[in-house]
Amino acid sequence: MKILINTPKLDKLGGVSNHYTGLKKYWRNNVVYNQIGRRFYFPGFFLLPFDIIFFIIKLLMFRPELVVLNPSLNQKAYFRDSIYLKVSKLLQFKVVVFFHGWDKQFEKKITKKSFIKSYGVSDSIIILAKEFKNKIRHWGYNNPIFLTTTKVDDKLLKGFTYSPINNKLKVIFFARITYTKGVYIAMDVFNEFQKLHPKATLDIIGDGPELKKAINYASSKEIKNIVFHGQINGENLKQILSQSNINLFPTNHGEGMPTTILESMAFGHVIITKLVGGLKDFFKNNQMGWAINSDNKDLFLLRLMELAQNTALIDKIGKLNYKYAKDNFYASKVASKLESIFEEISANK
């Protein structure tokens, strides 16, 4: 089966790029990536006409049995990918639309009429959370909708077996460094926690537009035991994750299924986050950690204090998360499930 998948530039920071980079080596079918959007230092809107022409050429030369589009539900991607959908259907190709991120504010602007006009002709839709499925049904979409997840790269976990980090409080913030991802809340919470537990550490992993500001903020607040690693991958990332045990992620971003949470679970971390996107469909509060639906920093601090006073709880949660991630989120399994969905869509008349 031949499948053409539109992706952002694969070395670009972000969940969609990370997702398809990690899945690439596990496809069984003939899968070709078509990179679109911002690259070569040119903005995406400037490249869009050229991307569409190249997309049409690929469609006509490759003749895929299925086209996979990968927008997030935000203004730019929503309207951009509606063009790719219309072009594909005009040329009589089957298309599945895979929505990743989900902007709640943009969601409010969508009407039943506008959604069906933009995406009603897609043969199927894939989403990362049941609440997204319910919203799409509310907008009047009647074709099949499939639920899937993001992934953890098997290679990242190669050789790793969970074991507790005894009597250490090793916290990470692991995400793109933006205001909405919660990096400042995380630093403020850790700053108060560190005053009570001076041996605790915070590793901030990720790059992004707020990185320099975040570094300056930590310096101005004189936060101790904090290290900014920037964007790291491979063995460097594995080393940090394998030596950590708590993921503090107070995000307000329009998350679909935050991959970094799944990666943290695979390394046996306790998760302290907000109940966003697809996390709502599997996250067991008080068993996998805590989902706090508030920006109240004291509530996040309270959970860190609870773990500091009960390190056996860190081990208990760590074992559960490690096993759950291994059973559900490895890239080889996610790729296999996605291909089953693709094959089912392609087989439908």
Secondary structure, DSSP 8 states (H G I E B T S, - for coil): -EEEEEES-TTSSSHHHHHHHHHGGG--SEEEEEE-SSBTTB-HHHHHHHHHHHHHHHHHHH--SEEEE---BSHHHHHHHHHHHHHHHHTT--EEEE---B-HHHHTT--HHHHHHHHTT-SEEEES-HHHHHHHHHTT--S-EEE----B-GGGGTT------TT--EEEEES---GGGTHHHHHHHHHHHHHHSTT-EEEEE---TTHHHHHHHHHHTT--SEEEEES--HHHHHHHHHT--EEEE---S--SS-HHHHHHHHTT-EEEE---GGGGGT--TTTSEEE--S--HHHHHHHHHHHHH-HHHHHHHHHHHHHHHHHHTBHHHHHHHHHHHHHHHHH--
